[in-house]
């Protein structure tokens, strides 16, 4: 009767007396995964800011072809970051966090 579901992580199990017993392994795993994702996001943002700052400072010294190529590379980097966020990180976050709110 009190069997946990397997469609999502089980963060707590109801005890026979009606109280919740927290299961710490999924919570620890979720916290570790979130720290990795947020660390990666912070690193990406810092690198992007530094790249854009460098591109502004060397604009006077480079040819227009080189500047265009650098802009294309930055756009490619942005798309390579945005696509996994939309199609991977957000759906996984929904699967991980939905059991906490339902």
Backbone atoms as SQL, in Angstrom:
CREATE TABLE atoms (id INTEGER PRIMARY KEY, chain TEXT, resi INTEGER, resn TEXT, atom TEXT, x REAL, y REAL, z REAL);
INSERT INTO atoms VALUES
  (1, 'A', 1, 'UNK', 'N', 0.815, -1.185, 0.000),
  (2, 'A', 1, 'UNK', 'CA', 0.000, 0.000, 0.000),
  (3, 'A', 1, 'UNK', 'C', 0.870, 1.265, 0.000),
  (4, 'A', 2, 'UNK', 'N', 1.989, 1.233, 0.688),
  (5, 'A', 2, 'UNK', 'CA', 2.855, 2.400, 0.783),
  (6, 'A', 2, 'UNK', 'C', 4.091, 2.224, -0.093),
  (7, 'A', 3, 'UNK', 'N', 3.906, 1.807, -1.319),
  (8, 'A', 3, 'UNK', 'CA', 5.041, 1.602, -2.216),
  (9, 'A', 3, 'UNK', 'C', 5.324, 2.883, -2.993),
  (10, 'A', 4, 'UNK', 'N', 6.605, 3.277, -3.068),
  (11, 'A', 4, 'UNK', 'CA', 6.916, 4.491, -3.825),
  (12, 'A', 4, 'UNK', 'C', 6.794, 4.250, -5.322),
  (13, 'A', 5, 'UNK', 'N', 6.520, 5.319, -6.047),
  (14, 'A', 5, 'UNK', 'CA', 6.436, 5.230, -7.496),
  (15, 'A', 5, 'UNK', 'C', 7.821, 5.232, -8.119),
  (16, 'A', 6, 'UNK', 'N', 7.879, 4.806, -9.348),
  (17, 'A', 6, 'UNK', 'CA', 9.171, 4.738, -10.018),
  (18, 'A', 6, 'UNK', 'C', 9.265, 5.689, -11.196),
  (19, 'A', 7, 'UNK', 'N', 8.282, 6.575, -11.379),
  (20, 'A', 7, 'UNK', 'CA', 8.322, 7.538, -12.474),
  (21, 'A', 7, 'UNK', 'C', 9.174, 8.749, -12.151),
  (22, 'A', 8, 'UNK', 'N', 9.497, 8.925, -10.882),
  (23, 'A', 8, 'UNK', 'CA', 10.267, 10.079, -10.450),
  (24, 'A', 8, 'UNK', 'C', 11.011, 9.704, -9.165),
  (25, 'A', 9, 'UNK', 'N', 11.995, 10.492, -8.798),
  (26, 'A', 9, 'UNK', 'CA', 12.704, 10.202, -7.543),
  (27, 'A', 9, 'UNK', 'C', 11.762, 10.288, -6.353),
  (28, 'A', 10, 'UNK', 'N', 11.981, 9.436, -5.394),
  (29, 'A', 10, 'UNK', 'CA', 11.163, 9.425, -4.186),
  (30, 'A', 10, 'UNK', 'C', 11.909, 10.162, -3.090),
  (31, 'A', 11, 'UNK', 'N', 11.426, 11.347, -2.729),
  (32, 'A', 11, 'UNK', 'CA', 12.097, 12.157, -1.726),
  (33, 'A', 11, 'UNK', 'C', 11.619, 11.844, -0.321),
  (34, 'A', 12, 'UNK', 'N', 10.406, 11.356, -0.195),
  (35, 'A', 12, 'UNK', 'CA', 9.904, 10.957, 1.103),
  (36, 'A', 12, 'UNK', 'C', 8.929, 9.807, 0.940),
  (37, 'A', 13, 'UNK', 'N', 8.764, 9.065, 2.011),
  (38, 'A', 13, 'UNK', 'CA', 7.813, 7.952, 2.056),
  (39, 'A', 13, 'UNK', 'C', 6.939, 8.173, 3.279),
  (40, 'A', 14, 'UNK', 'N', 5.634, 8.035, 3.102),
  (41, 'A', 14, 'UNK', 'CA', 4.726, 8.177, 4.238),
  (42, 'A', 14, 'UNK', 'C', 4.821, 6.943, 5.130),
  (43, 'A', 15, 'UNK', 'N', 4.972, 7.187, 6.394),
  (44, 'A', 15, 'UNK', 'CA', 5.033, 6.128, 7.387),
  (45, 'A', 15, 'UNK', 'C', 3.610, 5.717, 7.770),
  (46, 'A', 16, 'UNK', 'N', 3.427, 4.549, 8.403),
  (47, 'A', 16, 'UNK', 'CA', 2.076, 4.128, 8.810),
  (48, 'A', 16, 'UNK', 'C', 1.371, 5.116, 9.737),
  (49, 'A', 17, 'UNK', 'N', 2.146, 5.885, 10.512),
  (50, 'A', 17, 'UNK', 'CA', 1.504, 6.858, 11.408),
  (51, 'A', 17, 'UNK', 'C', 1.184, 8.179, 10.704),
  (52, 'A', 18, 'UNK', 'N', 1.455, 8.282, 9.384),
  (53, 'A', 18, 'UNK', 'CA', 1.099, 9.462, 8.611),
  (54, 'A', 18, 'UNK', 'C', 2.213, 10.492, 8.460),
  (55, 'A', 19, 'UNK', 'N', 3.350, 10.277, 9.099),
  (56, 'A', 19, 'UNK', 'CA', 4.461, 11.224, 8.970),
  (57, 'A', 19, 'UNK', 'C', 5.291, 10.888, 7.730),
  (58, 'A', 20, 'UNK', 'N', 6.055, 11.886, 7.283),
  (59, 'A', 20, 'UNK', 'CA', 6.928, 11.681, 6.131),
  (60, 'A', 20, 'UNK', 'C', 8.322, 11.284, 6.606),
  (61, 'A', 21, 'UNK', 'N', 8.870, 10.269, 5.985),
  (62, 'A', 21, 'UNK', 'CA', 10.253, 9.890, 6.243),
  (63, 'A', 21, 'UNK', 'C', 11.053, 10.278, 5.000),
  (64, 'A', 22, 'UNK', 'N', 11.973, 11.219, 5.175),
  (65, 'A', 22, 'UNK', 'CA', 12.766, 11.695, 4.041),
  (66, 'A', 22, 'UNK', 'C', 13.820, 10.669, 3.676),
  (67, 'A', 23, 'UNK', 'N', 14.011, 10.457, 2.389),
  (68, 'A', 23, 'UNK', 'CA', 15.074, 9.582, 1.896),
  (69, 'A', 23, 'UNK', 'C', 16.196, 10.485, 1.403),
  (70, 'A', 24, 'UNK', 'N', 17.345, 10.403, 2.018),
  (71, 'A', 24, 'UNK', 'CA', 18.406, 11.376, 1.797),
  (72, 'A', 24, 'UNK', 'C', 19.231, 11.116, 0.553),
  (73, 'A', 25, 'UNK', 'N', 19.275, 9.904, 0.043),
  (74, 'A', 25, 'UNK', 'CA', 20.068, 9.635, -1.155),
  (75, 'A', 25, 'UNK', 'C', 19.569, 10.422, -2.367),
  (76, 'A', 26, 'UNK', 'N', 18.265, 10.423, -2.675),
  (77, 'A', 26, 'UNK', 'CA', 17.818, 11.246, -3.807),
  (78, 'A', 26, 'UNK', 'C', 18.020, 12.740, -3.585),
  (79, 'A', 27, 'UNK', 'N', 17.870, 13.188, -2.352),
  (80, 'A', 27, 'UNK', 'CA', 18.060, 14.609, -2.068),
  (81, 'A', 27, 'UNK', 'C', 19.527, 14.993, -2.255),
  (82, 'A', 28, 'UNK', 'N', 20.438, 14.152, -1.781),
  (83, 'A', 28, 'UNK', 'CA', 21.866, 14.407, -1.960),
  (84, 'A', 28, 'UNK', 'C', 22.236, 14.375, -3.434),
  (85, 'A', 29, 'UNK', 'N', 21.685, 13.417, -4.162),
  (86, 'A', 29, 'UNK', 'CA', 21.956, 13.320, -5.593),
  (87, 'A', 29, 'UNK', 'C', 21.448, 14.551, -6.327),
  (88, 'A', 30, 'UNK', 'N', 20.248, 15.001, -5.978),
  (89, 'A', 30, 'UNK', 'CA', 19.683, 16.190, -6.612),
  (90, 'A', 30, 'UNK', 'C', 20.533, 17.416, -6.310),
  (91, 'A', 31, 'UNK', 'N', 20.957, 17.572, -5.077),
  (92, 'A', 31, 'UNK', 'CA', 21.770, 18.719, -4.702),
  (93, 'A', 31, 'UNK', 'C', 23.111, 18.710, -5.437),
  (94, 'A', 32, 'UNK', 'N', 23.726, 17.559, -5.556),
  (95, 'A', 32, 'UNK', 'CA', 24.989, 17.450, -6.282),
  (96, 'A', 32, 'UNK', 'C', 24.794, 17.781, -7.752),
  (97, 'A', 33, 'UNK', 'N', 23.745, 17.246, -8.353),
  (98, 'A', 33, 'UNK', 'CA', 23.470, 17.531, -9.758),
  (99, 'A', 33, 'UNK', 'C', 23.203, 19.011, -10.004),
  (100, 'A', 34, 'UNK', 'N', 22.448, 19.632, -9.109),
  (101, 'A', 34, 'UNK', 'CA', 22.174, 21.058, -9.247),
  (102, 'A', 34, 'UNK', 'C', 23.434, 21.893, -9.111),
  (103, 'A', 35, 'UNK', 'N', 24.317, 21.501, -8.208),
  (104, 'A', 35, 'UNK', 'CA', 25.561, 22.262, -8.062),
  (105, 'A', 35, 'UNK', 'C', 26.415, 22.157, -9.315),
  (106, 'A', 36, 'UNK', 'N', 26.413, 20.996, -9.960),
  (107, 'A', 36, 'UNK', 'CA', 27.161, 20.839, -11.213),
  (108, 'A', 36, 'UNK', 'C', 26.547, 21.706, -12.311),
  (109, 'A', 37, 'UNK', 'N', 25.221, 21.684, -12.424),
  (110, 'A', 37, 'UNK', 'CA', 24.539, 22.463, -13.474),
  (111, 'A', 37, 'UNK', 'C', 24.751, 23.956, -13.251),
  (112, 'A', 38, 'UNK', 'N', 24.579, 24.433, -12.009),
  (113, 'A', 38, 'UNK', 'CA', 24.757, 25.859, -11.746),
  (114, 'A', 38, 'UNK', 'C', 26.212, 26.283, -11.905),
  (115, 'A', 39, 'UNK', 'N', 27.146, 25.416, -11.531),
  (116, 'A', 39, 'UNK', 'CA', 28.564, 25.729, -11.738),
  (117, 'A', 39, 'UNK', 'C', 28.867, 25.872, -13.224),
  (118, 'A', 40, 'UNK', 'N', 28.338, 24.962, -14.024),
  (119, 'A', 40, 'UNK', 'CA', 28.545, 25.047, -15.470),
  (120, 'A', 40, 'UNK', 'C', 27.936, 26.324, -16.038),
  (121, 'A', 41, 'UNK', 'N', 26.742, 26.691, -15.569),
  (122, 'A', 41, 'UNK', 'CA', 26.100, 27.911, -16.054),
  (123, 'A', 41, 'UNK', 'C', 26.910, 29.149, -15.685),
  (124, 'A', 42, 'UNK', 'N', 27.436, 29.195, -14.478),
  (125, 'A', 42, 'UNK', 'CA', 28.247, 30.336, -14.055),
  (126, 'A', 42, 'UNK', 'C', 29.527, 30.425, -14.882),
  (127, 'A', 43, 'UNK', 'N', 30.167, 29.285, -15.123),
  (128, 'A', 43, 'UNK', 'CA', 31.387, 29.271, -15.937),
  (129, 'A', 43, 'UNK', 'C', 31.093, 29.739, -17.354),
  (130, 'A', 44, 'UNK', 'N', 29.979, 29.282, -17.918),
  (131, 'A', 44, 'UNK', 'CA', 29.601, 29.695, -19.280),
  (132, 'A', 44, 'UNK', 'C', 29.381, 31.207, -19.332),
  (133, 'A', 45, 'UNK', 'N', 28.667, 31.747, -18.348),
  (134, 'A', 45, 'UNK', 'CA', 28.406, 33.193, -18.339),
  (135, 'A', 45, 'UNK', 'C', 29.685, 33.997, -18.151),
  (136, 'A', 46, 'UNK', 'N', 30.568, 33.549, -17.273),
  (137, 'A', 46, 'UNK', 'CA', 31.829, 34.255, -17.075),
  (138, 'A', 46, 'UNK', 'C', 32.692, 34.222, -18.334),
  (139, 'A', 47, 'UNK', 'N', 32.758, 33.069, -18.978),
  (140, 'A', 47, 'UNK', 'CA', 33.538, 32.961, -20.213),
  (141, 'A', 47, 'UNK', 'C', 32.946, 33.833, -21.315),
  (142, 'A', 48, 'UNK', 'N', 31.634, 33.850, -21.422),
  (143, 'A', 48, 'UNK', 'CA', 30.991, 34.680, -22.434),
  (144, 'A', 48, 'UNK', 'C', 31.274, 36.155, -22.193),
  (145, 'A', 49, 'UNK', 'N', 31.189, 36.580, -20.947),
  (146, 'A', 49, 'UNK', 'CA', 31.476, 37.981, -20.626),
  (147, 'A', 49, 'UNK', 'C', 32.921, 38.333, -20.966),
  (148, 'A', 50, 'UNK', 'N', 33.822, 37.435, -20.661),
  (149, 'A', 50, 'UNK', 'CA', 35.239, 37.702, -20.963),
  (150, 'A', 50, 'UNK', 'C', 35.485, 37.715, -22.465),
  (151, 'A', 51, 'UNK', 'N', 34.856, 36.805, -23.190),
  (152, 'A', 51, 'UNK', 'CA', 35.007, 36.779, -24.649),
  (153, 'A', 51, 'UNK', 'C', 34.500, 38.079, -25.250),
  (154, 'A', 52, 'UNK', 'N', 33.322, 38.520, -24.825),
  (155, 'A', 52, 'UNK', 'CA', 32.762, 39.761, -25.369),
  (156, 'A', 52, 'UNK', 'C', 33.624, 40.972, -25.019),
  (157, 'A', 53, 'UNK', 'N', 34.156, 40.999, -23.812),
  (158, 'A', 53, 'UNK', 'CA', 35.038, 42.103, -23.418),
  (159, 'A', 53, 'UNK', 'C', 36.318, 42.107, -24.251),
  (160, 'A', 54, 'UNK', 'N', 36.885, 40.932, -24.492),
  (161, 'A', 54, 'UNK', 'CA', 38.091, 40.837, -25.328),
  (162, 'A', 54, 'UNK', 'C', 37.804, 41.266, -26.759),
  (163, 'A', 55, 'UNK', 'N', 36.643, 40.870, -27.264),
  (164, 'A', 55, 'UNK', 'CA', 36.302, 41.230, -28.641),
  (165, 'A', 55, 'UNK', 'C', 36.173, 42.745, -28.786),
  (166, 'A', 56, 'UNK', 'N', 35.644, 43.395, -27.774),
  (167, 'A', 56, 'UNK', 'CA', 35.529, 44.859, -27.838),
  (168, 'A', 56, 'UNK', 'C', 36.895, 45.530, -27.800),
  (169, 'A', 57, 'UNK', 'N', 37.811, 44.987, -27.010),
  (170, 'A', 57, 'UNK', 'CA', 39.109, 45.649, -26.840),
  (171, 'A', 57, 'UNK', 'C', 40.033, 45.478, -28.045),
  (172, 'A', 58, 'UNK', 'N', 39.878, 44.392, -28.806),
  (173, 'A', 58, 'UNK', 'CA', 40.776, 44.169, -29.948),
  (174, 'A', 58, 'UNK', 'C', 40.115, 44.523, -31.276),
  (175, 'A', 59, 'UNK', 'N', 38.959, 45.148, -31.229),
  (176, 'A', 59, 'UNK', 'CA', 38.229, 45.487, -32.444),
  (177, 'A', 59, 'UNK', 'C', 39.047, 46.389, -33.367),
  (178, 'A', 60, 'UNK', 'N', 39.819, 47.277, -32.807),
  (179, 'A', 60, 'UNK', 'CA', 40.587, 48.241, -33.593),
  (180, 'A', 60, 'UNK', 'C', 41.753, 47.592, -34.326),
  (181, 'A', 61, 'UNK', 'N', 42.231, 46.476, -33.830),
  (182, 'A', 61, 'UNK', 'CA', 43.441, 45.858, -34.359),
  (183, 'A', 61, 'UNK', 'C', 43.182, 44.733, -35.359),
  (184, 'A', 62, 'UNK', 'N', 41.920, 44.332, -35.526),
  (185, 'A', 62, 'UNK', 'CA', 41.619, 43.180, -36.368),
  (186, 'A', 62, 'UNK', 'C', 40.906, 43.590, -37.646),
  (187, 'A', 63, 'UNK', 'N', 41.042, 42.729, -38.636),
  (188, 'A', 63, 'UNK', 'CA', 40.328, 42.959, -39.896),
  (189, 'A', 63, 'UNK', 'C', 38.848, 42.637, -39.721),
  (190, 'A', 64, 'UNK', 'N', 38.046, 43.161, -40.635),
  (191, 'A', 64, 'UNK', 'CA', 36.601, 42.942, -40.530),
  (192, 'A', 64, 'UNK', 'C', 36.239, 41.473, -40.711),
  (193, 'A', 65, 'UNK', 'N', 36.990, 40.741, -41.541),
  (194, 'A', 65, 'UNK', 'CA', 36.717, 39.303, -41.720),
  (195, 'A', 65, 'UNK', 'C', 36.929, 38.546, -40.411),
  (196, 'A', 66, 'UNK', 'N', 37.978, 38.896, -39.718),
  (197, 'A', 66, 'UNK', 'CA', 38.273, 38.221, -38.450),
  (198, 'A', 66, 'UNK', 'C', 37.193, 38.534, -37.414),
  (199, 'A', 67, 'UNK', 'N', 36.754, 39.772, -37.377),
  (200, 'A', 67, 'UNK', 'CA', 35.704, 40.163, -36.433),
  (201, 'A', 67, 'UNK', 'C', 34.410, 39.419, -36.743),
  (202, 'A', 68, 'UNK', 'N', 34.068, 39.325, -38.030),
  (203, 'A', 68, 'UNK', 'CA', 32.855, 38.582, -38.410),
  (204, 'A', 68, 'UNK', 'C', 32.960, 37.117, -38.018),
  (205, 'A', 69, 'UNK', 'N', 34.137, 36.526, -38.245),
  (206, 'A', 69, 'UNK', 'CA', 34.331, 35.126, -37.886),
  (207, 'A', 69, 'UNK', 'C', 34.187, 34.939, -36.367),
  (208, 'A', 70, 'UNK', 'N', 34.748, 35.849, -35.584),
  (209, 'A', 70, 'UNK', 'CA', 34.626, 35.748, -34.135),
  (210, 'A', 70, 'UNK', 'C', 33.176, 35.879, -33.687),
  (211, 'A', 71, 'UNK', 'N', 32.444, 36.781, -34.310),
  (212, 'A', 71, 'UNK', 'CA', 31.024, 36.921, -33.964),
  (213, 'A', 71, 'UNK', 'C', 30.252, 35.648, -34.288),
  (214, 'A', 72, 'UNK', 'N', 30.556, 35.040, -35.429),
  (215, 'A', 72, 'UNK', 'CA', 29.889, 33.779, -35.781),
  (216, 'A', 72, 'UNK', 'C', 30.224, 32.689, -34.776),
  (217, 'A', 73, 'UNK', 'N', 31.469, 32.649, -34.341),
  (218, 'A', 73, 'UNK', 'CA', 31.870, 31.636, -33.362),
  (219, 'A', 73, 'UNK', 'C', 31.167, 31.855, -32.019),
  (220, 'A', 74, 'UNK', 'N', 31.015, 33.109, -31.616),
  (221, 'A', 74, 'UNK', 'CA', 30.308, 33.396, -30.362),
  (222, 'A', 74, 'UNK', 'C', 28.840, 33.010, -30.494),
  (223, 'A', 75, 'UNK', 'N', 28.235, 33.305, -31.639),
  (224, 'A', 75, 'UNK', 'CA', 26.834, 32.894, -31.853),
  (225, 'A', 75, 'UNK', 'C', 26.701, 31.375, -31.805),
  (226, 'A', 76, 'UNK', 'N', 27.650, 30.678, -32.429),
  (227, 'A', 76, 'UNK', 'CA', 27.616, 29.206, -32.384),
  (228, 'A', 76, 'UNK', 'C', 27.741, 28.712, -30.949),
  (229, 'A', 77, 'UNK', 'N', 28.611, 29.346, -30.174),
  (230, 'A', 77, 'UNK', 'CA', 28.765, 28.975, -28.769),
  (231, 'A', 77, 'UNK', 'C', 27.474, 29.202, -27.999),
  (232, 'A', 78, 'UNK', 'N', 26.819, 30.316, -28.270),
  (233, 'A', 78, 'UNK', 'CA', 25.545, 30.587, -27.602),
  (234, 'A', 78, 'UNK', 'C', 24.499, 29.538, -27.953),
  (235, 'A', 79, 'UNK', 'N', 24.399, 29.190, -29.222),
  (236, 'A', 79, 'UNK', 'CA', 23.419, 28.163, -29.615),
  (237, 'A', 79, 'UNK', 'C', 23.766, 26.813, -29.013),
  (238, 'A', 80, 'UNK', 'N', 25.056, 26.509, -28.939),
  (239, 'A', 80, 'UNK', 'CA', 25.465, 25.234, -28.342),
  (240, 'A', 80, 'UNK', 'C', 25.188, 25.212, -26.844),
  (241, 'A', 81, 'UNK', 'N', 24.982, 26.357, -26.253),
  (242, 'A', 81, 'UNK', 'CA', 24.627, 26.435, -24.847),
  (243, 'A', 81, 'UNK', 'C', 23.116, 26.451, -24.656),
  (244, 'A', 82, 'UNK', 'N', 22.420, 27.204, -25.488),
  (245, 'A', 82, 'UNK', 'CA', 20.976, 27.372, -25.340),
  (246, 'A', 82, 'UNK', 'C', 20.215, 26.080, -25.649),
  (247, 'A', 83, 'UNK', 'N', 20.602, 25.380, -26.699),
  (248, 'A', 83, 'UNK', 'CA', 19.874, 24.163, -27.093),
  (249, 'A', 83, 'UNK', 'C', 19.880, 23.098, -25.986),
  (250, 'A', 84, 'UNK', 'N', 21.024, 22.761, -25.379),
  (251, 'A', 84, 'UNK', 'CA', 20.959, 21.786, -24.278),
  (252, 'A', 84, 'UNK', 'C', 20.160, 22.276, -23.073),
  (253, 'A', 85, 'UNK', 'N', 20.199, 23.576, -22.819),
  (254, 'A', 85, 'UNK', 'CA', 19.417, 24.089, -21.695),
  (255, 'A', 85, 'UNK', 'C', 17.934, 23.851, -21.943),
  (256, 'A', 86, 'UNK', 'N', 17.480, 24.152, -23.159),
  (257, 'A', 86, 'UNK', 'CA', 16.054, 24.012, -23.471),
  (258, 'A', 86, 'UNK', 'C', 15.630, 22.549, -23.544),
  (259, 'A', 87, 'UNK', 'N', 16.427, 21.720, -24.208),
  (260, 'A', 87, 'UNK', 'CA', 16.004, 20.347, -24.463),
  (261, 'A', 87, 'UNK', 'C', 16.531, 19.323, -23.465),
  (262, 'A', 88, 'UNK', 'N', 17.413, 19.710, -22.570),
  (263, 'A', 88, 'UNK', 'CA', 17.937, 18.749, -21.611),
  (264, 'A', 88, 'UNK', 'C', 17.760, 19.222, -20.175),
  (265, 'A', 89, 'UNK', 'N', 18.343, 20.370, -19.832),
  (266, 'A', 89, 'UNK', 'CA', 18.336, 20.809, -18.445),
  (267, 'A', 89, 'UNK', 'C', 16.931, 21.107, -17.938),
  (268, 'A', 90, 'UNK', 'N', 16.131, 21.798, -18.709),
  (269, 'A', 90, 'UNK', 'CA', 14.788, 22.155, -18.252),
  (270, 'A', 90, 'UNK', 'C', 13.907, 20.919, -18.083),
  (271, 'A', 91, 'UNK', 'N', 13.839, 19.988, -19.071),
  (272, 'A', 91, 'UNK', 'CA', 13.015, 18.785, -18.843),
  (273, 'A', 91, 'UNK', 'C', 13.494, 17.930, -17.667),
  (274, 'A', 92, 'UNK', 'N', 14.803, 17.799, -17.520),
  (275, 'A', 92, 'UNK', 'CA', 15.313, 17.014, -16.396),
  (276, 'A', 92, 'UNK', 'C', 14.967, 17.699, -15.074),
  (277, 'A', 93, 'UNK', 'N', 15.045, 19.025, -15.050),
  (278, 'A', 93, 'UNK', 'CA', 14.685, 19.760, -13.834),
  (279, 'A', 93, 'UNK', 'C', 13.225, 19.548, -13.475),
  (280, 'A', 94, 'UNK', 'N', 12.369, 19.513, -14.479),
  (281, 'A', 94, 'UNK', 'CA', 10.943, 19.271, -14.217),
  (282, 'A', 94, 'UNK', 'C', 10.743, 17.881, -13.617),
  (283, 'A', 95, 'UNK', 'N', 11.420, 16.885, -14.171),
  (284, 'A', 95, 'UNK', 'CA', 11.293, 15.517, -13.652),
  (285, 'A', 95, 'UNK', 'C', 11.822, 15.424, -12.223),
  (286, 'A', 96, 'UNK', 'N', 12.912, 16.125, -11.955),
  (287, 'A', 96, 'UNK', 'CA', 13.515, 16.046, -10.625),
  (288, 'A', 96, 'UNK', 'C', 12.705, 16.815, -9.580),
  (289, 'A', 97, 'UNK', 'N', 12.186, 18.006, -9.949),
  (290, 'A', 97, 'UNK', 'CA', 11.515, 18.836, -8.964),
  (291, 'A', 97, 'UNK', 'C', 10.024, 18.585, -8.837),
  (292, 'A', 98, 'UNK', 'N', 9.379, 18.016, -9.833),
  (293, 'A', 98, 'UNK', 'CA', 7.934, 17.797, -9.773),
  (294, 'A', 98, 'UNK', 'C', 7.505, 16.991, -8.540),
  (295, 'A', 99, 'UNK', 'N', 8.224, 15.943, -8.144),
  (296, 'A', 99, 'UNK', 'CA', 7.785, 15.203, -6.959),
  (297, 'A', 99, 'UNK', 'C', 7.817, 16.017, -5.670),
  (298, 'A', 100, 'UNK', 'N', 8.622, 17.068, -5.634),
  (299, 'A', 100, 'UNK', 'CA', 8.654, 17.895, -4.423),
  (300, 'A', 100, 'UNK', 'C', 7.388, 18.729, -4.266),
  (301, 'A', 101, 'UNK', 'N', 6.704, 19.017, -5.370),
  (302, 'A', 101, 'UNK', 'CA', 5.539, 19.885, -5.322),
  (303, 'A', 101, 'UNK', 'C', 4.219, 19.152, -5.529),
  (304, 'A', 102, 'UNK', 'N', 4.266, 17.884, -5.870),
  (305, 'A', 102, 'UNK', 'CA', 3.024, 17.137, -6.098),
  (306, 'A', 102, 'UNK', 'C', 2.879, 16.026, -5.072);
